Amino acid sequence: MALHAECLSASEVMATGSHDCSLLASPVESEDDQELRRTVSGARPRRFTWLIAGAALVALLAAACYVWHGPGPRQGSRYAQQAWAATAGGGQAVQEQSAGGNVGNAAEEQGSTGEGLASDGLAGYGQAGQENSRLGSFLVIGDWGYDAHVHGDGHHNAPMGAQCQKAIAQKMHEVMESLGDVKFVINVGDSFYPNGVKDKSDWQWDAKWRQIYSEKLRSVPWYSVYGNHDYIGDPCACGNGPKQCAQIHNDTSNLDYFYMPDLNWFREHPELGLEVIALDTNQYEYGWDEYAVKHHACPPSCKYTPCEETCEWNLKYRAMDAFKLFRERSATSTAKNLIVFSHYPTDFFKAVPEFLDGLRDNSRHHVEYFAGHRHSTDQWSGVSIEPNNQWLVGGGGGWECGTSEQGFVVGEIDLNQKISTHAVLVDPMTCCGKSGKYVNYERDYKGPKTPTCKVH
């Protein structure tokens, strides 16, 4: 009986999901088979020989069919496709992807406790296929717009030079290349020390941003808010709306400027399982000082603007708008995660306990809160919002060394839309001229007895 091999047709594969080859027996005997059956002399040896030859032919055809069609992955499973492609290299991509997943888990555990900071910035990065174990990633930085003429004087905190911002920018570039899937950068403000920019043609856009951060880093949107220094020389302090603000920019196709469509704004990323919420809370510049809060102290930056009282009014109502937006988006957003950021860390909102309660609420969303102003990159100096997560990201290299922890934060979004975060720090010797861990600010400092605000 003649034997032959067949593979399922394309339509049969779609219907059954099988790629197997089937060995089929022909129901019609060939003339050779009939002759063999009729021959008495030497029938058994000849039949045995034919069976051996037929079996060999079947094995050969089955192997050829397996190689041609393969047991490859079903369409739509990119992880199975990567695993199948890796078989040519002995499964290397599968092993590396698994290793990448382990690194991500470690980073998540470390980020939740503020431990395990990657000082070299590249630990666990750059493994083949690791980006395929995530939906994406993002970077977070603040307080970075270094000015050679006006910066920390070293009286209270350690001064720094231009090399700190540049070192952090270089490390960001390296990490972004290693990650391979950065979707945006969160910028928590104080982008242009000491007094912000006047308009879109201000020279500082080039000198302090475009010439410091690589073209690759600026190839994704920089989601931004104003810091207190950004307000001082910006028409935004005295204007009656975002149209007067030099940093406001809502054209997502033009990456020559930050993305900041309004002073308080949000943007949904359903493909990442998150929503970004940006808040202008500059009213709380003195929020950390219990005495100042109790006596309605003014945001001190308004004193350096040409419109002190108007500035106070603006910042007051912009903060009210910020909290309103946060409440609304917390109640209505369908995103699994909320990435919330403003210029001020959690300990500046002791006078607004309902805002802190909202940041802690994980009944509808997981919340990641990022802020700057204090010049450190840590999780220990702010007020906890557990079970959610908060970071101080003010160690961007722009003003001074509040602590030895200068750098930025990396966020990674896994396939289950779970966010893990960790810090990447540069050598404190590069930024602050001394090594080792240290803190250069007094956390219980009550501050000056500032004049009461003109606006209540």
N, C-alpha and C positions, 0 to 999 in steps of 0.2 A: 504494500500500500504506500503510495507516494506521500511524503510528509512535506509541509511547507509552513512558514511562519508568516503571521500577519500582525500588524499593529492597528489599533483602533483609529478610525478616521477622526478628523478634527471635530466634526459634529458629535461623534460618539464620545470623544474626550470631554467636550463641554457638557454632555448629558450625564455621563457617569462619573466624571472627575478622575478617571483612571488613565494612566499613561502606559499601562502594562502591555507587553506584547503577548499574544496568544498563539499557542502551537495548535494548528488545525490539521486533522487527518482527512485526506481526500476520500470521498465515498466511492470513487471509481477506481478500479484496479487498472494499472497500466499493463501493456502487453508484456513487459518484462516480468511483472509480478505474476501474471497468469502462467508464463513459461516456467518460472521457478516453481510455482505450485504443482505444475504437471510433471516436472522432472523428478524421477525417483532417485536416480543415481547421483550421489553427492548433494542431495537437497539440503540437509542440515548444515554442512559447512558453508554452502553458498548463501543460505538464508541468514546464517549468523553474521557473515561478512557484510551483507547488505544492511542488516540492522545496526551494526557498528557504524557503518558509513552514514546511515540516515541520522543516527543520534548525533554524530559529529556535526553534520550539516545543520541540524536543528539548533545545536548549541551556538554555532557560528552565526546563524541568522538571528537568534535571540540576542546575542551580544551586540550585533550591529544595530538592531532595532533599539536596544537600550541606550546606546551611545547617541543615536540620531535623535530620539525623542526624549530620552532621559526621564528620571523620576522627579524632574525639576519642580520648583514651587508653583503653587497656584497663582494666577494673576492677581495682583493687588497686595500681595504680601511682600513688601520690600525687604523685611528682615530675613524671610526665607530665601529671597533672591540673593541677598548678600551671603548667606550661609552656603547656598549652592555654588555661587561664584567662587567662594573661598576653597572649595574642594580641590581646585587645581593647584592651590598652594598649601595643601595639607591642612586646611581648616584654620589658617592663621587669622583671617578676619573675624571668624567666630570667637576665637579666643580673645582677640584684642577688644572686640565689642563687649564681651563679658567683663574684661578687666576695666574697661571704661565705665561700665555700670557700677562696679564696686567703688571706683573713685568717686562717682557721683553720690553714692550713698554715704560715703565717709564725709564728703563735703557737707551734705545735708545735716548729718549729726553734729559736725563741728560748728556749722553756722548757727544752729539752734542754741548752742551754749556759748558762742563767742570764742571758741577755742580752735586750735589747729590752723592758725593763719599761715598762709603760704608766702613766706618772705621772698622766695625767688620768683614767684608769680607764674611758674610753669609746671609745678608739680601736678601730675595727673593729666596734663593736657597733651594734645598732639598725637593721640593713639588712633590708628587707622579705624575708621568706622564709628568712633565714639559719638560724633555728632548725630549719627542715626539712632542713638539711644535717647535723643531729646527731641522735643518740639522746637526748641530754640534756646537762646541765652540772651543776656543783656549785661551791660556794665553800668555802674553808678559812681559818680564823682561829684565833688563840690568844693567851693572855696579855692579855686585854682588860678584865677586871673592875675598872676604875679606882675607887680610893677617895680622896676628897679629903683625908683626914687621914693616910693611910699610903701612901706611894708612894716611888719613887726619890728619894734626897735630893741627887743631883748630886755626891756626893763622888767616886764612881768613874765613874758614867755620868750623862748629862745628864738632868735631871728633866723631867717633862711635866705638862701640865694636863689638865683634863677635856675640853678642846676636841679633843684628839687622838682619843680614842675616839669622840667624836661625829662628827668629820670622816670617820673610817674607816667608821663605821656608815652615814652618809649616802651615801658612795661605794658601799658594798655594795648599798644599796637601788637606786641608779641603775643599777648594773651588772646586778643581778637583773632589773630591769624591761626593760633592753635585751636581755638574753639571752632571756628569755621561756620558758625551759625548765629552770630550776634545780630539781633533784630533792631535794637535801639540802644541809646545811651540815656540814662537818667542824669540830669544836671540839676543839683539842688540849689544853685545860685551862688552869688558873689563871684560872678564870672569875669568881672573887669574891675580890679582894684585900681585906685581907691574910690572912684566916683562914677563908675558905670560908663556907658556910651551915650553920645548925644543923638545919633541917628544911624541909618544903615550904611553911611559912607565913612563913619568914624574909623580912624587908622587902627584902633585897637582890635577891630575884628580880625585884621591880618596879623598884627604883632603879637597878640596874646592868645589867639585861637588858631587861625588857619596855618600860621607858620610854626606852631608848637605841636599840634596834633596832626597826625599823618592823614593823607587823603583817604586812606582806608578807614580810619576811625571816623572820618566825616562823611563816609559813604552811606551811613544810616542816620535816621533822624536823632537829633539831640533834644529830648523832651525836657523842657526847662521851666523854671520859675525865677522870679526876682529875689535876690538877696538884699540885705539892707544897704550894702555898698553900691549895688547896682542902681539904687534909686537916687542917690545924691545928686548926680549931674544929669540925670535922665529927665526929659520933659514929662515922663510918666508921673513923677511925684506931684506935679502941679496941675496935670491935665485932668479932664473930667471923664475920661474913658480910655479904652485901649488904643484908639486911633492915635493918641498923642505919645504912645509908648514906643521907644526906639527898638526894643527887643521883640515886640509883638510881631508874629509872622505865622501865617496859616497856609502857606503854599507847600504842600508835602512833596511836590516835584522839585522844589528849589532848596537844595541842601547847603546853600551858601550862608544860611542863618539857622538859628535854633528853631525848633518847632514849638511855638507858644501862641496858639490862636486867641487866647484871652488871658486875663490875669488869674482866673480860676477856670479850669477846663478839665475835660475828661476825654479819653479815647478808648474805644473798645477794640480788643484783639481776640475775637472768638476762636481764631485758628490756634491761639496759644492758651486759651482758657483763662484769659485775664482781662482786666480793665485798668487803665492808667488814670489816676486822679491827681491833678496838680493843684496845689493850694497856695494862695498868697496870705501868709500869716505874719507879715512884718509888723503888725500892731503889737506883737508879743516879743519884740526885741529885748525887753527887760523882763520877760516872763519868768526867768529863773530866779529873780531877786524878790523874795517875799515882801520886803519893805516897799520896793518899787511898785509891785502889783497892788499892794494894800493902799498906796497913796496915788494910784492912777498915774504912774510915771509915764512921761511921753516916750515914744520911740525916739531915741536920741538922734538917729540919722536925720530926722526932719529938721533939726536945728541947723543943719548944714545945707539945706536947700533954700532957694530964694522965696519959698512960700510955706513957712513953718506951719501955720494953722491949717492951710489947705491940705498940706501933706498929712497932717494928723487926721483930718476928716477922711481923706482918701483911704488911709491905711486902716482906719477903724471900720469903715463900711466894706472894704475889700475882705477883711478878715471875717466879718459877718457873712458875706457872700460865700466865703470858703467853707465855713462850717455848715451853711445851708446846703451847698452842693454835696458835701460829704454825706450828710444825712440822707439826701435824696438818692444818691447813687448807691449807698449802702442798702437802702430799702428796695430799690427797683432793679439794680443790676442783676443779670442772670449769670455773670461770670463766676467761676469757681474761686478765682483769686482777685484781690484788689491790690494793686501797687499804688500806694498813696505816698506823696512826697510834698514837703515844703522846706523852707530854709531852716526851720527851727526844730531842735530835738525834743523828745517827749517831756523832758523835765522842765521845759518852758511853758507847759500847759497845765500846771497845777491849779491855776485859777479857772480852768475850763475843764472840770472833771468829766463832764458829759462827752467831751471830745475824746479823752483818754478811754472812757468806757466804750465808745464806739470803735476805737482802734483795737480794743481787747475782744470785742464781740466776734466770735467765730461761728455763730449759729447759721449764717447764710453764706459766708465767704471766709477764706483764709486771707489775712491782711499782712502785707509786707510794707512797713513804714520806713522811709529814708529821709534823712535831714542832714544839715550841715551846721554852719555858724561857729560852733566850737571846733577847734582845729585839731581833730583827731579822727581816726578811723577805727571805731570800736563798738561793742555792744554793752559795755559795762557802765558807761558814764551816764546813760539816760535812764528814764523810768521804764520799767518793764511793762510790756503790753501782752504778756503771756495770757492765753496759749498762742497768740500771734507773735510776730517777729519784728524787731526794730533795729535799725542801724544808724549810728552817727557816721557820716561820710564827709566830714569837713576837713580831712587831711589831704587835700588835693595839691598842696605845695604852693599856695598863693600868698599866704600872709606870715604865718609863724608856726612853730612847733608847740602846740598845746600839750601834746604827748609825743613819745617816740614813734607812735603808730601812724605813719603817713603813707597813703596809698589810695586804693579804690576797692569797690566790692563787685563781685561777679555773681550773677543770678543765673541759674539753670532750671529749665522747665522740662520735666521728664514726660514720658509718653502718657502718664496718667494725670498730667497737668499739675503735678506737684512741684513746688518751687523749693530749691535749696540755694543757700547763699553762703559765701565765704569771702574773706578779705584777702587782697594781694598787697603786700607792703614792700616798700623799698628800704634799703639800708638806712637807718637813722643817721649814720655818719654822713651820708650824701646830703640829707636834708638839713640837718641841725648841727652838724659839726661835732657830735659826740655819739657814742655807742651805748648800748644797753637800754633798758626800759626806764622811763621816767615820766612824771606828770608835772607840768609847769603852771597849772592854774589851781586856785583854791576853790573847791566845790562849795564850800559853805560861805564864801565871800558875799557880803550883803550889798556891796556896791555903794555908789554915791547917793546922797539924799537928793534925788533929782527933783526939779520943779514939777509941780502938778501940771498935767496936760491942760491946754486951753480948751480942749474938746473932751466932753464926758459922755 
